[in-house]
Amino acid sequence: MTDTPRLRFAPSPTGYLHVGGARTALFNWLYARKVGGQFLLRVEDTDKARSTDESTAAIFEGLRWLGLDWDEEVVYQGSHEARHAADARRLLASGHAYCDFTTQAELQAQRAAVEAKGPGHAFRVDRAKVDLPKADVEARLARGEPYAIRFRVPDGTTEWKDLVHERIAFPNKDIEDFIILRSDGSPVYNLAVVSDDIAMRITLVMRGDDHISNTPKQILLYRALGAALPTFAHLPMIHGTDGKKLSKRHGATAVADWQHVGILPSAMCNFLALLGWSPGGDIEVMLHEELIARFDTAGLLKKAAVFDPKKLEWMNGQHLSRLPMTEVALRVRPALIAAGLVSDAEFESRHEWIVKLLDLLRVRARTIDDIVRQATPYLREEIAYDPDAVAKQWKDRASTAELLTAARGAIDAMPAWTVDAMEASLRALAESKGIQAGKIFQPLRVALTGLGVSPGIFEVLDLLGKERSLRRIDTAISLLI
């Protein structure tokens, strides 16, 4: 076993990268980066019927989006079936396994006979019937009869110290002799996993606790193959807010779904890290560097985690407000272009102004999509008026038109187009009319943006510029009179 910690993420390419898999990959990656280990990627593509190149590509894309890089070339499990079969035959030769000539039809008939006895009768392979004497085995082999290879489970107890659940033990009498190589020569999951982990020199297997029942079988295989055991850590399951296992009924469960609604990868990693791990204290918002620095297996939790989309959006808002503007602009740029608000060339030519706009908008945003929606009035010539904002701020159309007309005059007469000049001018107008400044600011905000919420009114005027601001106020007045 190597002295360098080696961990792996081993997804099956039968679908997209879901949040549970992404959390597993993240924990393995964080630990490897924390201790100077290696994070490896293995694609478990032995299910030929369901594995697709599209799913494999989607998993890679999801990991790259999250920033989870791997250290060696990707291992494809399906390309190592010869080694898996060789390991099965080693176990056969050493007496740890035996040939099972039971046909599929015979197995189904045996299972049906037990099930017919009713509840409380579970089918188990009877070793006495399938582990044949040597002479019988040799005769059947000579006739070319097909057979599977079945592992001979020893007496005793299989136990291990789990980094999450501490001591876990399984009485071996509860584990039936299990097939490791099918009659068609294909390996069964548990053998393929152990064979690959040994070949990849994996030292820590960190995965979901739905794999706990596989672990005693895998430990028995490790020992029978004469290999050192890795350390195991079984992570808690992820539930929806209703306390049930996370599934499509809870909404988006694929990482790509969240990417496409404007969640930042740093926020997603931060959120996933807190599903089953605690850094201690009241710390919640952490970028990659801090996650790596704080991650420790001592903080892994046993209790099932809850995937709360509202908490994820809140977390995303925190990251939007804390990330360097260069990264925010990098993330928002493709969304603005996709929405048709700017072209690539326009983003470049107006870069400084757009970055200034985004910096103001991100304070009130929780997702990139929020920023795109808020940016629309500033990047389009025509604006759409929010009905709720109009109903609330333009109740009395005549008096609103009068206030906007007065505001227009004050804005047009300003000696300089600066935030200070705007504030002095509009506050003086409110004082002259004996009203609170908000009575002018709120209707003016709707006139300028069509929205009831925006950055400060002076920042809005500054962003739009004098000519566009005056045109929009004129349009609003014409709608009101």
C-alpha positions as CSV (number, residue, x, y, z in Angstrom):
1,M,0.0,0.0,0.0
2,T,1.3,3.4,-1.0
3,D,2.1,6.1,1.7
4,T,0.4,8.7,-0.4
5,P,-3.3,8.9,0.3
6,R,-5.2,7.8,-2.8
7,L,-8.9,8.3,-3.2
8,R,-11.3,7.8,-6.0
9,F,-14.7,8.8,-7.3
10,A,-16.4,6.0,-9.2
11,P,-19.6,7.0,-11.0
12,S,-21.7,4.8,-13.3
13,P,-22.3,6.6,-16.6
14,T,-26.0,5.8,-16.7
15,G,-27.2,9.4,-16.1
16,Y,-26.1,12.9,-15.2
17,L,-23.9,13.9,-12.2
18,H,-26.4,14.1,-9.4
19,V,-26.0,16.0,-6.2
20,G,-25.3,12.9,-4.2
21,G,-22.5,11.8,-6.5
22,A,-21.2,15.3,-6.6
23,R,-21.1,15.5,-2.8
24,T,-19.1,12.2,-2.7
25,A,-16.7,13.4,-5.4
26,L,-16.3,16.7,-3.5
27,F,-15.5,15.0,-0.1
28,N,-12.9,12.8,-1.8
29,W,-11.4,15.7,-3.6
30,L,-11.3,17.9,-0.5
31,Y,-9.5,15.2,1.6
32,A,-7.0,14.5,-1.2
33,R,-6.2,18.2,-1.6
34,K,-6.0,18.7,2.2
35,V,-3.5,15.9,2.9
36,G,-1.5,16.2,-0.3
37,G,-3.0,13.0,-1.7
38,Q,-4.3,12.0,-5.1
39,F,-7.9,12.2,-6.4
40,L,-8.7,9.6,-9.1
41,L,-11.6,9.1,-11.4
42,R,-13.0,5.7,-12.4
43,V,-15.9,5.3,-14.7
44,E,-17.8,2.1,-13.8
45,D,-19.1,1.3,-17.2
46,T,-19.6,-2.4,-16.9
47,D,-23.4,-2.1,-17.4
48,K,-23.2,-2.0,-21.2
49,A,-27.0,-1.7,-21.6
50,R,-27.3,1.5,-19.6
51,S,-23.9,3.2,-19.9
52,T,-23.6,5.9,-22.5
53,D,-20.9,8.2,-23.8
54,E,-23.3,11.2,-23.2
55,S,-23.6,10.4,-19.5
56,T,-19.8,10.0,-19.2
57,A,-19.3,13.4,-20.9
58,A,-22.0,14.9,-18.6
59,I,-20.2,13.6,-15.5
60,F,-16.9,15.0,-16.7
61,E,-18.5,18.4,-17.4
62,G,-20.2,18.5,-14.0
63,L,-16.9,17.7,-12.2
64,R,-15.0,20.3,-14.2
65,W,-17.7,22.9,-13.6
66,L,-17.4,22.3,-9.8
67,G,-13.6,22.7,-10.1
68,L,-12.9,19.1,-9.1
69,D,-9.8,18.1,-11.1
70,W,-8.4,14.6,-11.1
71,D,-4.7,13.6,-10.9
72,E,-4.3,10.7,-13.3
73,E,-5.9,9.4,-16.5
74,V,-9.5,8.3,-16.1
75,V,-9.9,4.5,-15.5
76,Y,-12.7,2.8,-17.4
77,Q,-13.8,-0.3,-15.5
78,G,-15.1,-2.1,-18.5
79,S,-11.6,-2.2,-20.1
80,H,-10.2,-4.3,-17.2
81,E,-12.6,-7.3,-17.3
82,A,-9.7,-9.6,-18.1
83,R,-8.0,-8.6,-14.7
84,H,-11.3,-9.0,-12.9
85,A,-11.7,-12.5,-14.3
86,A,-8.1,-13.4,-13.5
87,D,-8.7,-12.3,-9.9
88,A,-11.8,-14.5,-9.7
89,R,-9.8,-17.5,-11.0
90,R,-7.1,-16.8,-8.4
91,L,-9.8,-17.1,-5.8
92,L,-11.0,-20.3,-7.4
93,A,-7.5,-21.8,-7.4
94,S,-6.8,-20.8,-3.8
95,G,-10.1,-22.4,-2.5
96,H,-11.7,-19.1,-1.6
97,A,-14.3,-19.7,-4.4
98,Y,-16.0,-22.6,-6.2
99,C,-17.7,-23.4,-9.5
100,D,-21.5,-23.1,-9.5
101,F,-23.1,-25.0,-12.4
102,T,-26.7,-24.0,-11.4
103,T,-28.5,-22.8,-14.5
104,Q,-30.6,-19.7,-14.5
105,A,-33.7,-21.8,-14.9
106,E,-32.8,-23.9,-11.9
107,L,-32.1,-20.9,-9.8
108,Q,-35.4,-19.3,-10.7
109,A,-37.3,-22.5,-9.8
110,Q,-35.5,-22.8,-6.5
111,R,-36.3,-19.1,-5.7
112,A,-39.9,-19.6,-6.7
113,A,-40.2,-22.7,-4.5
114,V,-39.0,-20.7,-1.4
115,E,-41.2,-17.7,-2.1
116,A,-44.2,-20.0,-2.4
117,K,-43.8,-20.8,1.3
118,G,-44.9,-17.3,2.1
119,P,-43.4,-14.4,4.2
120,G,-40.5,-15.2,6.4
121,H,-38.9,-17.5,4.0
122,A,-35.9,-15.9,2.2
123,F,-34.1,-17.7,-0.6
124,R,-30.5,-18.5,0.1
125,V,-28.0,-20.5,-1.9
126,D,-27.4,-23.9,-0.3
127,R,-23.6,-24.4,-0.4
128,A,-24.1,-28.1,0.1
129,K,-26.0,-28.4,-3.2
130,V,-23.8,-26.2,-5.4
131,D,-20.3,-26.7,-4.0
132,L,-19.8,-30.0,-5.7
133,P,-17.1,-32.6,-5.1
134,K,-13.9,-32.3,-7.1
135,A,-14.7,-35.2,-9.3
136,D,-18.1,-33.9,-10.2
137,V,-16.6,-30.5,-11.0
138,E,-13.9,-31.9,-13.2
139,A,-16.5,-34.1,-15.1
140,R,-18.7,-31.1,-15.7
141,L,-15.8,-29.0,-16.8
142,A,-14.8,-31.7,-19.2
143,R,-18.3,-31.7,-20.7
144,G,-18.0,-27.9,-21.2
145,E,-20.9,-27.0,-18.9
146,P,-21.1,-23.3,-18.2
147,Y,-20.6,-22.2,-14.6
148,A,-20.4,-19.1,-12.4
149,I,-17.7,-18.6,-9.8
150,R,-19.1,-18.2,-6.3
151,F,-17.2,-16.8,-3.3
152,R,-17.0,-19.1,-0.3
153,V,-17.9,-16.9,2.7
154,P,-15.9,-18.1,5.8
155,D,-17.3,-18.4,9.3
156,G,-16.9,-15.6,11.8
157,T,-17.6,-11.9,11.7
158,T,-16.5,-9.2,9.2
159,E,-15.9,-5.8,10.8
160,W,-14.2,-2.6,10.2
161,K,-13.7,0.8,11.8
162,D,-15.6,3.3,9.7
163,L,-14.5,6.9,9.7
164,V,-18.1,8.0,10.0
165,H,-20.0,5.2,11.8
166,E,-17.1,3.9,13.9
167,R,-17.2,0.1,14.4
168,I,-19.5,-1.8,11.9
169,A,-19.8,-5.6,12.1
170,F,-21.6,-8.2,10.0
171,P,-22.0,-11.9,11.1
172,N,-20.7,-13.9,8.1
173,K,-23.6,-16.3,8.5
174,D,-25.8,-13.5,7.2
175,I,-23.8,-13.2,4.0
176,E,-24.6,-16.0,1.5
177,D,-21.9,-17.2,-0.8
178,F,-22.0,-14.6,-3.6
179,I,-21.2,-14.8,-7.3
180,I,-18.1,-13.0,-8.3
181,L,-17.9,-14.1,-12.0
182,R,-21.0,-14.8,-14.1
183,S,-21.2,-17.8,-16.4
184,D,-20.7,-15.5,-19.4
185,G,-17.3,-14.4,-17.9
186,S,-18.4,-11.0,-16.8
187,P,-17.5,-9.8,-13.3
188,V,-20.0,-8.9,-10.6
189,Y,-19.9,-5.4,-9.1
190,N,-18.2,-6.3,-5.8
191,L,-15.3,-8.1,-7.5
192,A,-14.7,-5.5,-10.1
193,V,-14.6,-2.7,-7.5
194,V,-12.1,-4.6,-5.3
195,S,-10.0,-5.6,-8.2
196,D,-9.9,-2.0,-9.5
197,D,-9.3,-0.4,-6.0
198,I,-6.3,-2.8,-5.5
199,A,-4.9,-2.0,-8.9
200,M,-5.4,1.7,-8.4
201,R,-3.8,1.5,-4.9
202,I,-6.7,3.2,-3.2
203,T,-6.1,3.9,0.5
204,L,-9.5,5.5,1.5
205,V,-12.9,4.5,0.1
206,M,-15.3,7.4,0.8
207,R,-18.8,6.8,-0.5
208,G,-22.5,6.9,0.4
209,D,-23.7,4.8,3.3
210,D,-26.0,2.9,0.9
211,H,-22.8,0.9,0.1
212,I,-22.4,-0.3,3.7
213,S,-24.0,-3.7,2.9
214,N,-21.4,-4.2,0.1
215,T,-18.4,-3.5,2.3
216,P,-18.2,-6.8,4.2
217,K,-18.2,-8.7,0.9
218,Q,-15.5,-6.4,-0.4
219,I,-13.4,-6.8,2.8
220,L,-13.6,-10.6,2.4
221,L,-12.4,-10.3,-1.2
222,Y,-9.5,-8.0,-0.2
223,R,-8.4,-10.5,2.4
224,A,-8.8,-13.5,0.1
225,L,-6.8,-11.8,-2.6
226,G,-4.0,-11.1,0.0
227,A,-4.4,-7.3,-0.4
228,A,-4.2,-4.6,2.3
229,L,-7.5,-3.1,3.3
230,P,-8.3,0.5,2.6
231,T,-9.9,2.7,5.2
232,F,-13.7,3.1,4.7
233,A,-15.9,6.1,5.3
234,H,-19.6,5.9,4.5
235,L,-21.3,9.2,4.1
236,P,-24.9,9.9,5.2
237,M,-27.7,9.9,2.6
238,I,-29.1,13.2,1.3
239,H,-32.8,13.8,1.9
240,G,-35.3,16.3,0.6
241,T,-36.9,18.8,2.9
242,D,-39.7,16.3,3.5
243,G,-37.2,13.9,5.1
244,K,-37.4,11.4,2.3
245,K,-34.5,10.2,0.1
246,L,-33.7,12.9,-2.5
247,S,-35.3,12.2,-5.8
248,K,-36.8,14.0,-8.9
249,R,-40.0,14.7,-7.0
250,H,-37.9,17.2,-4.9
251,G,-37.0,19.2,-8.1
252,A,-33.6,19.5,-9.6
253,T,-31.2,16.7,-8.5
254,A,-28.6,16.9,-11.3
255,V,-25.8,19.3,-10.8
256,A,-26.3,20.6,-14.4
257,D,-29.8,21.7,-13.5
258,W,-28.5,24.1,-10.9
259,Q,-25.7,25.3,-13.2
260,H,-28.3,26.3,-15.7
261,V,-30.4,28.3,-13.3
262,G,-27.5,30.5,-12.3
263,I,-25.9,28.8,-9.3
264,L,-22.2,29.4,-9.0
265,P,-19.8,26.4,-8.7
266,S,-18.2,27.8,-5.6
267,A,-21.6,28.1,-3.9
268,M,-22.6,24.6,-5.0
269,C,-19.4,23.2,-3.6
270,N,-19.8,25.2,-0.3
271,F,-23.5,24.0,0.0
272,L,-22.6,20.3,-0.8
273,A,-19.7,20.3,1.7
274,L,-22.2,21.1,4.5
275,L,-24.4,18.1,3.6
276,G,-22.8,15.6,5.9
277,W,-19.8,17.5,7.2
278,S,-19.4,20.3,9.7
279,P,-16.4,22.6,10.0
280,G,-17.3,23.4,13.6
281,G,-18.5,26.7,15.0
282,D,-21.0,28.9,13.0
283,I,-18.9,29.0,9.8
284,E,-21.0,28.5,6.7
285,V,-19.7,30.5,3.8
286,M,-16.4,29.2,2.4
287,L,-14.6,29.4,-0.9
288,H,-12.6,26.4,-2.2
289,E,-9.4,27.4,-0.4
290,E,-11.1,27.6,2.9
291,L,-13.0,24.4,2.4
292,I,-9.7,22.5,1.7
293,A,-8.1,24.1,4.7
294,R,-10.9,23.2,7.1
295,F,-12.0,19.8,5.7
296,D,-11.4,17.0,8.2
297,T,-12.9,13.5,8.5
298,A,-13.5,14.2,12.2
299,G,-16.3,16.6,11.0
300,L,-18.1,13.9,9.0
301,L,-21.7,13.5,10.3
302,K,-23.8,10.3,10.7
303,K,-27.2,11.9,10.4
304,A,-28.8,12.2,7.0
305,A,-28.4,15.6,5.3
306,V,-31.2,17.8,4.0
307,F,-31.0,19.3,0.5
308,D,-32.8,22.7,0.9
309,P,-33.0,24.6,-2.4
310,K,-33.7,27.9,-0.6
311,K,-30.5,27.4,1.5
312,L,-28.6,26.8,-1.7
313,E,-29.9,30.0,-3.2
314,W,-29.0,31.9,-0.1
315,M,-25.6,30.4,-0.2
316,N,-25.3,31.5,-3.8
317,G,-26.2,35.0,-2.9
318,Q,-23.4,35.1,-0.3
319,H,-20.9,33.9,-2.9
320,L,-22.2,36.4,-5.5
321,S,-21.5,39.2,-3.0
322,R,-18.1,38.0,-2.0
323,L,-16.4,36.7,-5.2
324,P,-14.0,39.0,-7.0
325,M,-15.9,41.0,-9.7
326,T,-13.6,39.4,-12.3
327,E,-15.1,36.0,-11.6
328,V,-18.6,37.3,-11.2
329,A,-18.3,38.9,-14.7
330,L,-16.9,35.7,-16.1
331,R,-19.8,33.7,-14.8
332,V,-22.6,36.2,-15.8
333,R,-21.2,37.0,-19.2
334,P,-22.5,33.9,-21.0
335,A,-25.9,34.3,-19.3
336,L,-26.2,37.8,-20.6
337,I,-25.2,36.8,-24.1
338,A,-27.7,33.8,-24.0
339,A,-30.5,36.1,-23.0
340,G,-29.8,38.4,-26.0
341,L,-28.9,41.4,-23.8
342,V,-25.4,41.9,-25.2
343,S,-23.2,40.3,-27.8
344,D,-19.7,39.1,-27.1
345,A,-18.3,42.2,-28.8
346,E,-20.6,44.5,-26.9
347,F,-19.5,43.0,-23.6
348,E,-15.9,43.7,-24.5
349,S,-16.5,47.3,-25.7
350,R,-18.7,48.2,-22.7
351,H,-16.8,46.0,-20.2
352,E,-16.1,48.6,-17.6
353,W,-19.7,49.9,-17.6
354,I,-21.2,46.4,-17.5
355,V,-18.9,45.3,-14.6
356,K,-20.0,48.4,-12.7
357,L,-23.6,47.4,-13.4
358,L,-23.1,43.8,-12.2
359,D,-21.3,45.0,-9.1
360,L,-24.4,47.0,-8.1
361,L,-26.9,44.3,-9.0
362,R,-25.2,41.3,-7.3
363,V,-26.0,42.7,-3.8
364,R,-29.7,42.0,-4.3
365,A,-29.3,38.8,-6.3
366,R,-29.3,35.2,-5.3
367,T,-28.5,33.6,-8.6
368,I,-27.0,34.6,-11.9
369,D,-30.5,34.4,-13.4
370,D,-31.5,37.1,-10.9
371,I,-28.7,39.3,-12.1
372,V,-29.7,38.8,-15.7
373,R,-33.3,39.8,-14.9
374,Q,-32.2,42.8,-13.0
375,A,-29.8,43.8,-15.7
376,T,-32.4,43.8,-18.5
377,P,-33.7,47.4,-18.1
378,Y,-30.1,48.7,-18.3
379,L,-29.1,46.7,-21.3
380,R,-32.3,47.2,-23.4
381,E,-33.6,50.4,-24.8
382,E,-37.3,49.6,-24.1
383,I,-38.4,48.5,-20.7
384,A,-41.3,46.5,-19.4
385,Y,-43.2,47.8,-16.4
386,D,-43.9,45.4,-13.6
387,P,-47.6,45.5,-12.9
388,D,-47.2,45.2,-9.1
389,A,-44.7,48.1,-9.1
390,V,-47.0,50.3,-11.2
391,A,-50.0,49.5,-9.0
392,K,-48.1,50.3,-5.8
393,Q,-46.0,53.4,-6.9
394,W,-48.3,55.0,-9.6
395,K,-51.6,54.8,-7.7
396,D,-52.6,58.4,-8.3
397,R,-51.7,58.9,-12.0
398,A,-52.1,62.6,-12.1
399,S,-50.0,63.4,-9.0
400,T,-47.4,60.9,-10.1
401,A,-47.1,62.5,-13.5
402,E,-46.7,65.9,-11.7
403,L,-44.0,64.5,-9.5
404,L,-42.1,62.9,-12.4
405,T,-42.4,66.1,-14.4
406,A,-40.8,68.1,-11.5
407,A,-38.1,65.4,-11.1
408,R,-37.4,65.6,-14.8
409,G,-36.9,69.4,-14.6
410,A,-34.6,69.0,-11.6
411,I,-32.5,66.3,-13.3
412,D,-32.3,68.2,-16.6
413,A,-31.1,71.4,-14.7
414,M,-28.4,69.7,-12.8
415,P,-25.0,71.4,-13.3
416,A,-23.1,68.1,-13.3
417,W,-24.0,64.5,-13.8
418,T,-22.7,63.1,-10.5
419,V,-24.3,61.1,-7.8
420,D,-23.8,63.9,-5.3
421,A,-25.4,66.4,-7.6
422,M,-28.4,64.1,-8.2
423,E,-28.9,63.5,-4.5
424,A,-28.7,67.2,-3.7
425,S,-31.1,68.2,-6.5
426,L,-33.8,65.5,-5.8
427,R,-33.7,65.9,-2.1
428,A,-34.1,69.7,-2.5
429,L,-37.1,69.0,-4.7
430,A,-38.7,66.8,-2.1
431,E,-38.1,69.5,0.6
432,S,-39.6,72.2,-1.6
433,K,-42.8,70.1,-1.9
434,G,-42.9,69.2,1.7
435,I,-42.7,65.5,1.1
436,Q,-40.4,62.6,2.0
437,A,-37.7,62.0,-0.6
438,G,-39.0,58.4,-1.1
439,K,-42.3,59.8,-2.5
440,I,-40.2,61.0,-5.5
441,F,-37.6,58.2,-5.6
442,Q,-40.0,55.3,-5.7
443,P,-42.2,56.5,-8.7
444,L,-39.0,57.6,-10.4
445,R,-37.4,54.1,-10.0
446,V,-40.4,52.5,-11.8
447,A,-40.1,55.1,-14.6
448,L,-36.4,54.4,-15.0
449,T,-36.3,50.6,-14.7
450,G,-39.9,49.4,-14.7
451,L,-39.2,47.6,-11.4
452,G,-40.1,48.3,-7.8
453,V,-36.6,47.2,-6.5
454,S,-33.3,48.4,-7.9
455,P,-29.9,49.8,-6.7
456,G,-30.1,53.3,-5.2
457,I,-31.9,55.7,-7.4
458,F,-28.8,57.9,-7.9
459,E,-26.7,54.8,-9.0
460,V,-29.6,54.0,-11.4
461,L,-29.5,57.5,-12.9
462,D,-25.7,57.4,-13.1
463,L,-25.8,54.0,-15.0
464,L,-28.5,55.0,-17.4
465,G,-26.9,58.4,-18.2
466,K,-28.8,61.7,-18.6
467,E,-30.3,61.3,-22.1
468,R,-31.7,57.8,-21.4
469,S,-33.0,58.8,-18.0
470,L,-34.8,61.8,-19.5
471,R,-36.3,59.7,-22.3
472,R,-37.6,57.1,-19.9
473,I,-39.1,59.7,-17.6
474,D,-40.8,61.3,-20.6
475,T,-42.2,57.9,-21.6
476,A,-43.6,57.3,-18.1
477,I,-45.2,60.7,-18.0
478,S,-46.9,60.1,-21.4
479,L,-48.3,56.9,-20.0
480,L,-49.7,58.6,-16.9
481,I,-51.5,61.5,-18.5
